[in-house]
């Protein structure tokens, strides 16, 4: 994810554009007044208050991968900065016996994906494995533990670098904890995953891991 050291009205508007929010929708997302968003458009060099920085950070971290990619492109194209960290996403393939956990994104981008494994942005300096566990809990309410690092790749649909982890279900009832970004969450039989996610977009080590026999 791109590191925004200090937000300005301009970079806040880039985030709004990446999210494709109206002024009203962006204000509602952040929990602020519409006039504040309008002031950023009017005064791009304006530096928001410290608490506003935190709200913008949270909105960027919670954004769908496609929106984060759009923001990164806007930031790079507009500033020419070469210091931003490339966006990285941790993906958790959580298994429970013969089932695997999936979430359904609300992303309508042509290059986006609908059903996928729980995933989230790896914070600068953060552990990819910890991010996979943290984001799974935040999105689905499921606690899990990483069992195997499956490797990484540039995702063929989103163009985002993904790091994949096979994780073991521990406890928790699967439910949609993020109704803004996700439409649904559910366990599906491991052998039915290609019905939900195009098989040509699934990282081969995931398919191999899901085919392994389980004793539980």
C-alpha atoms as a printed R data frame, in Angstrom:
    type eleno elety resid chain resno       x       y       z
1   ATOM     1    CA   UNK     A     1   0.000   0.000   0.000
2   ATOM     2    CA   UNK     A     2   1.240   3.502  -0.740
3   ATOM     3    CA   UNK     A     3   2.484   5.276   2.349
4   ATOM     4    CA   UNK     A     4   0.863   8.686   2.834
5   ATOM     5    CA   UNK     A     5   3.068  10.454   5.366
6   ATOM     6    CA   UNK     A     6   0.924  13.595   5.471
7   ATOM     7    CA   UNK     A     7  -2.485  13.891   3.858
8   ATOM     8    CA   UNK     A     8  -3.456  17.043   1.984
9   ATOM     9    CA   UNK     A     9  -6.729  18.091   0.435
10  ATOM    10    CA   UNK     A    10  -5.326  16.916  -2.902
11  ATOM    11    CA   UNK     A    11  -4.409  13.385  -1.767
12  ATOM    12    CA   UNK     A    12  -7.723  13.073   0.081
13  ATOM    13    CA   UNK     A    13  -9.500  13.905  -3.185
14  ATOM    14    CA   UNK     A    14  -7.385  11.281  -4.975
15  ATOM    15    CA   UNK     A    15  -8.626   8.731  -2.460
16  ATOM    16    CA   UNK     A    16 -12.193   9.876  -3.079
17  ATOM    17    CA   UNK     A    17 -11.653   9.474  -6.824
18  ATOM    18    CA   UNK     A    18 -10.121   6.022  -6.369
19  ATOM    19    CA   UNK     A    19 -13.132   4.964  -4.298
20  ATOM    20    CA   UNK     A    20 -15.431   6.597  -6.867
21  ATOM    21    CA   UNK     A    21 -17.409   8.277  -4.109
22  ATOM    22    CA   UNK     A    22 -19.520  11.384  -4.426
23  ATOM    23    CA   UNK     A    23 -18.799  14.130  -1.897
24  ATOM    24    CA   UNK     A    24 -21.727  12.884   0.153
25  ATOM    25    CA   UNK     A    25 -20.654   9.230   0.001
26  ATOM    26    CA   UNK     A    26 -17.024  10.049   0.860
27  ATOM    27    CA   UNK     A    27 -18.129  12.193   3.808
28  ATOM    28    CA   UNK     A    28 -20.365   9.379   5.047
29  ATOM    29    CA   UNK     A    29 -17.534   6.850   4.674
30  ATOM    30    CA   UNK     A    30 -15.261   9.011   6.825
31  ATOM    31    CA   UNK     A    31 -17.972  10.147   9.212
32  ATOM    32    CA   UNK     A    32 -17.365  13.843   8.515
33  ATOM    33    CA   UNK     A    33 -19.314  16.809   7.152
34  ATOM    34    CA   UNK     A    34 -19.785  17.184   3.396
35  ATOM    35    CA   UNK     A    35 -18.458  20.741   3.645
36  ATOM    36    CA   UNK     A    36 -15.100  19.321   4.815
37  ATOM    37    CA   UNK     A    37 -14.790  17.255   1.637
38  ATOM    38    CA   UNK     A    38 -15.785  20.295  -0.410
39  ATOM    39    CA   UNK     A    39 -13.042  22.314   1.298
40  ATOM    40    CA   UNK     A    40 -10.432  19.785   0.149
41  ATOM    41    CA   UNK     A    41 -11.524  20.277  -3.445
42  ATOM    42    CA   UNK     A    42 -11.424  24.033  -2.989
43  ATOM    43    CA   UNK     A    43  -8.037  24.087  -1.217
44  ATOM    44    CA   UNK     A    44  -5.896  21.124  -2.412
45  ATOM    45    CA   UNK     A    45  -2.886  22.248  -0.368
46  ATOM    46    CA   UNK     A    46  -4.890  22.262   2.861
47  ATOM    47    CA   UNK     A    47  -3.480  19.878   5.496
48  ATOM    48    CA   UNK     A    48  -6.319  18.173   7.427
49  ATOM    49    CA   UNK     A    49  -6.301  17.890  11.207
50  ATOM    50    CA   UNK     A    50  -4.429  14.973  12.814
51  ATOM    51    CA   UNK     A    51  -7.606  13.030  13.574
52  ATOM    52    CA   UNK     A    52  -8.611  13.400   9.928
53  ATOM    53    CA   UNK     A    53  -5.335  11.771   8.891
54  ATOM    54    CA   UNK     A    54  -6.316   8.699  10.899
55  ATOM    55    CA   UNK     A    55  -9.736   8.523   9.237
56  ATOM    56    CA   UNK     A    56  -8.153   8.778   5.790
57  ATOM    57    CA   UNK     A    57  -5.551   6.125   6.684
58  ATOM    58    CA   UNK     A    58  -8.328   3.783   7.805
59  ATOM    59    CA   UNK     A    59 -10.373   4.426   4.652
60  ATOM    60    CA   UNK     A    60  -7.372   3.622   2.457
61  ATOM    61    CA   UNK     A    61  -6.529   0.456   4.397
62  ATOM    62    CA   UNK     A    62 -10.158  -0.730   4.238
63  ATOM    63    CA   UNK     A    63 -10.565   0.000   0.519
64  ATOM    64    CA   UNK     A    64 -10.953  -2.848  -1.955
65  ATOM    65    CA   UNK     A    65  -7.710  -3.872  -3.706
66  ATOM    66    CA   UNK     A    66  -8.895  -2.365  -7.016
67  ATOM    67    CA   UNK     A    67  -9.526   0.989  -5.321
68  ATOM    68    CA   UNK     A    68  -6.130   0.884  -3.618
69  ATOM    69    CA   UNK     A    69  -4.518   0.240  -6.976
70  ATOM    70    CA   UNK     A    70  -6.327   3.229  -8.496
71  ATOM    71    CA   UNK     A    71  -5.157   5.425  -5.612
72  ATOM    72    CA   UNK     A    72  -1.564   4.236  -6.046
73  ATOM    73    CA   UNK     A    73  -1.687   5.104  -9.753
74  ATOM    74    CA   UNK     A    74  -3.145   8.542  -9.039
75  ATOM    75    CA   UNK     A    75  -0.507   9.206  -6.398
76  ATOM    76    CA   UNK     A    76   2.361   8.129  -8.628
77  ATOM    77    CA   UNK     A    77   1.097   9.855 -11.768
78  ATOM    78    CA   UNK     A    78   0.297  13.089  -9.963
79  ATOM    79    CA   UNK     A    79   3.392  13.380  -7.788
80  ATOM    80    CA   UNK     A    80   5.983  11.396  -9.734
81  ATOM    81    CA   UNK     A    81   7.031   9.969  -6.387
82  ATOM    82    CA   UNK     A    82   9.201   6.892  -6.467
83  ATOM    83    CA   UNK     A    83   9.249   6.484  -2.688
84  ATOM    84    CA   UNK     A    84   5.829   4.930  -2.253
85  ATOM    85    CA   UNK     A    85   5.776   1.304  -1.217
86  ATOM    86    CA   UNK     A    86   4.175  -1.069  -3.691
87  ATOM    87    CA   UNK     A    87   0.778  -2.366  -2.667
88  ATOM    88    CA   UNK     A    88   0.933  -5.835  -1.133
89  ATOM    89    CA   UNK     A    89  -2.019  -7.938  -0.056
90  ATOM    90    CA   UNK     A    90  -2.093 -10.953   2.268
91  ATOM    91    CA   UNK     A    91  -4.552 -13.688   1.295
92  ATOM    92    CA   UNK     A    92  -5.782 -16.331   3.755
93  ATOM    93    CA   UNK     A    93  -6.944 -19.716   2.481
94  ATOM    94    CA   UNK     A    94  -8.746 -20.819   5.637
95  ATOM    95    CA   UNK     A    95  -9.719 -24.477   5.808
96  ATOM    96    CA   UNK     A    96 -12.076 -26.217   8.220
97  ATOM    97    CA   UNK     A    97 -12.181 -29.907   7.550
98  ATOM    98    CA   UNK     A    98 -13.444 -30.283   3.989
99  ATOM    99    CA   UNK     A    99 -14.501 -26.643   3.663
100 ATOM   100    CA   UNK     A   100 -12.745 -23.396   2.777
101 ATOM   101    CA   UNK     A   101 -13.775 -19.845   3.649
102 ATOM   102    CA   UNK     A   102 -14.778 -17.400   0.874
103 ATOM   103    CA   UNK     A   103 -15.974 -13.803   0.802
104 ATOM   104    CA   UNK     A   104 -17.961 -12.061  -1.937
105 ATOM   105    CA   UNK     A   105 -16.700  -8.572  -2.786
106 ATOM   106    CA   UNK     A   106 -18.977  -5.752  -3.877
107 ATOM   107    CA   UNK     A   107 -16.339  -4.630  -6.412
108 ATOM   108    CA   UNK     A   108 -17.987  -4.070  -9.808
109 ATOM   109    CA   UNK     A   109 -14.758  -3.352 -11.656
110 ATOM   110    CA   UNK     A   110 -14.438  -5.315 -14.937
111 ATOM   111    CA   UNK     A   111 -10.959  -6.382 -13.814
112 ATOM   112    CA   UNK     A   112 -12.119  -7.056 -10.285
113 ATOM   113    CA   UNK     A   113 -13.171 -10.318  -8.751
114 ATOM   114    CA   UNK     A   114 -16.315 -11.250  -6.879
115 ATOM   115    CA   UNK     A   115 -15.807 -14.397  -4.810
116 ATOM   116    CA   UNK     A   116 -12.349 -14.678  -3.306
117 ATOM   117    CA   UNK     A   117 -10.434 -15.708  -0.207
118 ATOM   118    CA   UNK     A   118 -10.262 -13.264   2.728
119 ATOM   119    CA   UNK     A   119  -7.547 -10.700   2.054
120 ATOM   120    CA   UNK     A   120  -6.196  -7.399   3.262
121 ATOM   121    CA   UNK     A   121  -3.409  -4.892   2.830
122 ATOM   122    CA   UNK     A   122  -0.028  -5.615   4.405
123 ATOM   123    CA   UNK     A   123   0.911  -2.492   6.347
124 ATOM   124    CA   UNK     A   124   4.408  -1.067   5.826
125 ATOM   125    CA   UNK     A   125   6.832  -3.068   7.964
126 ATOM   126    CA   UNK     A   126   4.075  -5.477   8.973
127 ATOM   127    CA   UNK     A   127   4.064  -9.261   8.856
128 ATOM   128    CA   UNK     A   128   2.183 -10.722   5.844
129 ATOM   129    CA   UNK     A   129   1.103 -13.760   7.882
130 ATOM   130    CA   UNK     A   130  -0.232 -11.561  10.681
131 ATOM   131    CA   UNK     A   131  -2.081  -9.450   8.120
132 ATOM   132    CA   UNK     A   132  -3.759 -12.572   6.719
133 ATOM   133    CA   UNK     A   133  -4.960 -13.586  10.188
134 ATOM   134    CA   UNK     A   134  -6.010 -10.038  11.132
135 ATOM   135    CA   UNK     A   135  -7.955  -9.369   7.950
136 ATOM   136    CA   UNK     A   136  -9.732 -12.725   8.088
137 ATOM   137    CA   UNK     A   137 -11.001 -11.895  11.560
138 ATOM   138    CA   UNK     A   138 -11.972  -8.354  10.559
139 ATOM   139    CA   UNK     A   139 -13.873  -9.494   7.469
140 ATOM   140    CA   UNK     A   140 -15.463 -12.723   8.641
141 ATOM   141    CA   UNK     A   141 -15.275 -13.017  12.437
142 ATOM   142    CA   UNK     A   142 -13.238 -16.207  12.050
143 ATOM   143    CA   UNK     A   143 -10.074 -16.762  14.080
144 ATOM   144    CA   UNK     A   144  -7.416 -18.737  12.230
145 ATOM   145    CA   UNK     A   145  -3.751 -19.671  12.432
146 ATOM   146    CA   UNK     A   146  -1.323 -19.741   9.518
147 ATOM   147    CA   UNK     A   147  -0.165 -23.259   8.735
148 ATOM   148    CA   UNK     A   148   1.836 -22.776   5.526
149 ATOM   149    CA   UNK     A   149   3.257 -20.000   3.358
150 ATOM   150    CA   UNK     A   150   2.044 -20.774  -0.175
151 ATOM   151    CA   UNK     A   151   4.133 -18.100  -1.890
152 ATOM   152    CA   UNK     A   152   3.311 -14.923  -3.781
153 ATOM   153    CA   UNK     A   153   2.507 -13.585  -7.244
154 ATOM   154    CA   UNK     A   154   1.147 -10.615  -9.168
155 ATOM   155    CA   UNK     A   155  -2.590 -11.307  -9.365
156 ATOM   156    CA   UNK     A   156  -3.684 -11.776 -13.005
157 ATOM   157    CA   UNK     A   157  -6.954  -9.851 -12.552
158 ATOM   158    CA   UNK     A   158  -6.085  -7.007 -10.186
159 ATOM   159    CA   UNK     A   159  -2.372  -6.525 -10.896
160 ATOM   160    CA   UNK     A   160  -1.717  -6.413  -7.127
161 ATOM   161    CA   UNK     A   161   1.092  -8.380  -5.484
162 ATOM   162    CA   UNK     A   162  -0.493 -11.100  -3.323
163 ATOM   163    CA   UNK     A   163   1.088 -13.294  -0.652
164 ATOM   164    CA   UNK     A   164  -0.879 -16.446   0.101
165 ATOM   165    CA   UNK     A   165  -1.154 -18.436   3.323
166 ATOM   166    CA   UNK     A   166  -2.880 -21.698   4.108
167 ATOM   167    CA   UNK     A   167  -4.583 -21.220   7.474
168 ATOM   168    CA   UNK     A   168  -6.349 -23.474   9.941
169 ATOM   169    CA   UNK     A   169  -9.757 -22.566  11.366
170 ATOM   170    CA   UNK     A   170  -9.678 -22.079  15.139
171 ATOM   171    CA   UNK     A   171 -12.984 -20.632  16.320
172 ATOM   172    CA   UNK     A   172 -15.717 -18.201  15.343
173 ATOM   173    CA   UNK     A   173 -18.923 -18.132  13.343
174 ATOM   174    CA   UNK     A   174 -18.419 -17.004   9.755
175 ATOM   175    CA   UNK     A   175 -20.401 -13.836   9.112
176 ATOM   176    CA   UNK     A   176 -20.103 -10.717   7.019
177 ATOM   177    CA   UNK     A   177 -18.291  -8.239   9.269
178 ATOM   178    CA   UNK     A   178 -17.628  -5.696   6.505
179 ATOM   179    CA   UNK     A   179 -20.918  -5.006   4.748
180 ATOM   180    CA   UNK     A   180 -19.505  -2.010   2.885
181 ATOM   181    CA   UNK     A   181 -16.883  -4.015   0.978
182 ATOM   182    CA   UNK     A   182 -18.415  -7.511   1.079
183 ATOM   183    CA   UNK     A   183 -21.802  -8.894   0.083
184 ATOM   184    CA   UNK     A   184 -21.484 -12.325   1.684
185 ATOM   185    CA   UNK     A   185 -19.241 -14.749   3.563
186 ATOM   186    CA   UNK     A   186 -19.554 -18.518   3.581
187 ATOM   187    CA   UNK     A   187 -17.854 -21.883   3.875
188 ATOM   188    CA   UNK     A   188 -17.851 -23.954   0.682
189 ATOM   189    CA   UNK     A   189 -16.602 -27.491  -0.019
190 ATOM   190    CA   UNK     A   190 -12.981 -27.322  -1.104
191 ATOM   191    CA   UNK     A   191 -13.650 -29.136  -4.350
192 ATOM   192    CA   UNK     A   192 -16.262 -26.543  -5.386
193 ATOM   193    CA   UNK     A   193 -13.969 -23.488  -5.218
194 ATOM   194    CA   UNK     A   194 -13.607 -23.342  -9.057
195 ATOM   195    CA   UNK     A   195 -17.376 -22.789  -9.247
196 ATOM   196    CA   UNK     A   196 -16.922 -19.526  -7.368
197 ATOM   197    CA   UNK     A   197 -13.505 -18.358  -8.554
198 ATOM   198    CA   UNK     A   198 -12.324 -18.859 -12.173
199 ATOM   199    CA   UNK     A   199  -9.818 -21.672 -11.980
200 ATOM   200    CA   UNK     A   200  -7.359 -19.877 -14.279
201 ATOM   201    CA   UNK     A   201  -7.057 -17.066 -11.723
202 ATOM   202    CA   UNK     A   202  -6.444 -19.321  -8.714
203 ATOM   203    CA   UNK     A   203  -2.814 -19.529  -7.586
204 ATOM   204    CA   UNK     A   204  -1.737 -23.138  -8.413
205 ATOM   205    CA   UNK     A   205  -0.297 -23.824  -4.915
206 ATOM   206    CA   UNK     A   206  -3.769 -23.082  -3.511
207 ATOM   207    CA   UNK     A   207  -5.342 -25.758  -5.719
208 ATOM   208    CA   UNK     A   208  -2.662 -28.218  -4.659
209 ATOM   209    CA   UNK     A   209  -3.206 -27.432  -0.969
210 ATOM   210    CA   UNK     A   210  -6.973 -27.801  -1.274
211 ATOM   211    CA   UNK     A   211  -6.550 -31.199  -2.912
212 ATOM   212    CA   UNK     A   212  -4.508 -32.579  -0.021
213 ATOM   213    CA   UNK     A   213  -6.408 -35.187   2.041
214 ATOM   214    CA   UNK     A   214  -7.433 -34.088   5.525
215 ATOM   215    CA   UNK     A   215  -7.782 -36.239   8.631
216 ATOM   216    CA   UNK     A   216 -10.038 -33.925  10.668
